[in-house]
Each structure stands twice: as structure tokens, then as C-alpha cells.
Amino acid sequence: MTGSGTTGAGANPRVAVGMSGGVDSSAVAALLVERGYEVVGVTAHMWREGSRCCSLEDVTRALKVAEHLGIRHYVVDAVEFFTERIVDPFVSEYAQGRTPSPCVDCNRLVKFGVLLRDAMQMGCTHMATGHYARLERQPDGWHLSRGRDAQKDQSYFLHRLFQEQMAHILFPLGTMTKPE
């Protein structure tokens, strides 16, 4: 793991933001800084070469946003883990005529697995992302709900999260619409 940036105020809760380099995760980081959290940016580097998502270019964009916000930013090398646990199983299933969604497993195993684990080791109480979904604590446990913006709802990609993960996740955009 590598990092950069400045520290935030130590008296406020420390929250890691999974930063993809995109608008939504960048907005989450800015929102949480504005709300007084001590924000730490974390980005998983998952591809050695360019791809549609999770590329080295995305890492660079996330770093620039973190620098602009004045927050620490860490890059977690997840290339081997991502290949073994997400890409290889996807390719195997696809070769057998099935069409799995690699994002479902990536969210559970990488974003809210590896990154959440690392965030907790850094003293963070929660991990926030730019997903449009909502979490609600009920007597029988955590419940995942659709995001308020039906056009951007991403709850499907999160439906395999564990209770232990959901207890440490924030979705600040879940109650907002994209234009907001």
C-alpha cells in the first residue's frame, strides 16, 4: 500500500472513501470532508494495463482529487487478488456459457473486503463509496435498499455484501439524485 496527502482533524471520525477517480466517489470524499470527517482516500489498483475501470489512469485521477481536497490517499495493490478472485472465475464461467457479473464479486471481495479491511487497520470506522444505494439498520440486521435515484441505483451490484461489511459502510449518495 502506498499513500500521499495531508492528515485531517484527529477529533472527527476517520472514514475511508473508496476513490475510483470518477465524479461520484470524488463527490463523496468532498461531502464527507465538508461534514467534518477525517477522510482517507483509498483506491484499489486492479489492472496492470488499461481497462474500462480500475485502471492506473483511475488511480492517478483519484490521487489528484485527494490532493485537491487535502486528504491522505492510499493505493492498494490488488492486481493478483483481483485476477485470481474476480477475473479468472469470470472467464471460467463465461467460457461455460454463463454471464456472471464480476462487479458483484468485486464489491464484496475487493472494495468491501480488501479495502475495508485495510481501512479498518488504518483506524477508520467506516468505508464510504459513491454507490447509489442505501443501508438501513433494522432489528434483524442491516438491509440494503435501492438508491433514491432510480436511474443510478446500484443495489444489485451490492446484494452479496455480508452483515459485518454493511455495519461499516456509508453510501452518502444513496439518498441523492445524480443532478444533486
C-alpha positions in Angstrom: 0.0 0.0 0.0 1.3 3.5 -0.9 -0.1 6.8 0.3 0.1 10.6 0.0 -1.6 13.7 1.2 -2.1 15.5 4.4 -3.9 14.5 7.6 -7.3 15.7 8.6 -8.6 16.7 12.0 -7.9 13.9 14.5 -11.0 14.6 16.7 -13.5 13.7 14.0 -14.4 10.1 12.9 -12.0 8.7 10.4 -13.7 7.4 7.3 -12.1 5.8 4.2 -13.5 6.7 0.9 -13.1 4.2 -1.9 -12.0 6.5 -4.7 -12.3 5.3 -8.3 -11.2 8.6 -9.8 -14.8 9.3 -11.0 -17.3 12.0 -10.2 -19.4 10.0 -7.7 -16.6 8.9 -5.4 -14.9 12.3 -5.6 -18.2 13.9 -4.6 -18.4 11.6 -1.6 -14.9 12.5 -0.5 -15.7 16.2 -0.8 -19.1 15.8 1.0 -17.5 13.9 4.0 -14.7 16.5 4.3 -17.3 19.2 4.3 -19.3 17.4 7.0 -16.2 17.3 9.2 -15.0 13.7 8.9 -11.3 12.9 8.8 -11.3 11.4 5.3 -8.7 9.0 3.9 -8.9 8.1 0.2 -8.2 4.5 -0.8 -8.0 3.2 -4.3 -7.5 -0.4 -5.4 -5.1 -0.8 -8.3 -6.5 -3.9 -10.1 -5.1 -3.9 -13.6 -1.6 -3.7 -14.8 -2.7 -2.3 -18.2 -5.5 0.0 -19.2 -9.1 -1.2 -18.8 -12.6 0.3 -18.7 -12.5 0.6 -15.0 -10.0 0.3 -12.1 -7.0 1.3 -14.2 -3.8 3.1 -13.4 -5.4 6.2 -15.0 -8.2 5.9 -12.5 -5.7 5.8 -9.7 -4.0 8.9 -11.0 -7.3 10.8 -11.1 -8.2 9.7 -7.6 -4.8 10.9 -6.3 -5.4 14.3 -7.9 -8.8 14.6 -6.3 -7.3 13.7 -2.9 -4.5 16.2 -3.3 -7.1 18.9 -4.2 -9.1 18.0 -1.0 -6.0 17.9 1.1 -6.6 14.3 2.3 -4.3 11.3 2.5 -4.6 8.8 -0.3 -3.5 5.2 -0.3 -3.2 2.9 -3.3 -3.7 -0.8 -2.5 -2.1 -3.2 -4.9 -4.9 -5.7 -5.6 -3.8 -6.9 -9.1 -3.1 -10.5 -8.2 -6.1 -10.8 -5.8 -8.4 -9.3 -8.4 -7.1 -11.6 -11.2 -7.4 -14.7 -9.0 -10.7 -14.0 -7.3 -12.6 -11.9 -9.9 -11.2 -12.2 -13.4 -10.3 -15.9 -13.5 -13.6 -17.1 -12.2 -15.4 -14.7 -14.5 -13.5 -16.0 -17.5 -14.2 -19.6 -16.5 -17.9 -19.0 -16.1 -18.1 -17.1 -19.3 -16.4 -19.9 -21.2 -19.1 -22.3 -19.9 -21.8 -20.1 -21.4 -22.8 -18.2 -18.2 -22.7 -14.5 -17.9 -21.8 -13.6 -14.3 -21.4 -10.0 -13.1 -17.8 -9.5 -11.9 -18.9 -6.3 -10.2 -20.9 -8.2 -7.6 -17.9 -10.2 -6.5 -15.6 -7.3 -6.8 -17.7 -5.2 -4.4 -17.9 -8.0 -1.9 -14.3 -9.2 -2.1 -12.2 -6.2 -3.1 -14.0 -2.9 -2.3 -15.7 -4.1 0.9 -13.3 -6.9 1.5 -9.6 -5.9 0.9 -10.2 -2.1 1.0 -12.5 -2.2 4.0 -10.0 -4.5 5.9 -7.2 -2.1 5.1 -9.3 0.9 6.1 -10.1 -0.6 9.5 -6.4 -1.3 10.0 -5.8 2.4 9.4 -8.2 3.3 12.2 -11.2 4.1 10.0 -14.6 3.3 11.5 -16.3 3.1 8.1 -15.8 2.9 4.3 -17.8 5.1 2.1 -18.2 4.9 -1.7 -20.1 6.6 -4.5 -22.6 3.8 -4.9 -26.3 4.8 -5.3 -27.7 2.5 -2.7 -29.0 2.8 0.9 -28.4 0.8 4.1 -30.8 0.7 7.0 -30.3 -0.9 10.4 -33.4 -2.9 11.5 -33.9 -5.2 14.5 -33.0 -8.2 12.4 -29.8 -6.7 10.9 -28.7 -4.5 8.0 -30.9 -4.1 4.9 -29.7 -3.0 1.6 -32.2 -0.8 -0.4 -32.3 0.9 -3.8 -30.8 4.3 -4.1 -33.3 7.2 -4.4 -32.2 7.9 -8.0 -33.9 5.0 -9.9 -31.7 5.8 -12.9 -28.5 5.3 -10.9 -29.5 2.6 -8.4 -26.6 0.2 -7.8 -28.0 -2.0 -5.1 -27.9 -5.0 -7.4 -24.1 -4.9 -7.5 -24.0 -4.9 -3.7 -26.6 -7.6 -2.9 -24.0 -10.1 -1.8 -22.5 -8.0 1.0 -22.2 -9.5 4.4 -23.8 -8.1 7.6 -20.3 -7.5 9.0 -19.4 -5.4 6.0 -22.7 -3.4 5.9 -22.1 -2.4 9.6 -19.0 -0.4 8.4 -20.3 1.1 5.1 -21.6 4.5 4.2 -23.4 5.3 1.0 -23.7 9.2 1.1 -25.2 9.4 -2.4 -27.9 6.8 -1.7 -30.5 9.4 -0.7 -29.5 11.8 -3.5 -30.1 12.0 -7.2 -27.2 12.4 -9.7 -28.0 16.0 -10.5 -27.9 16.9 -6.8 
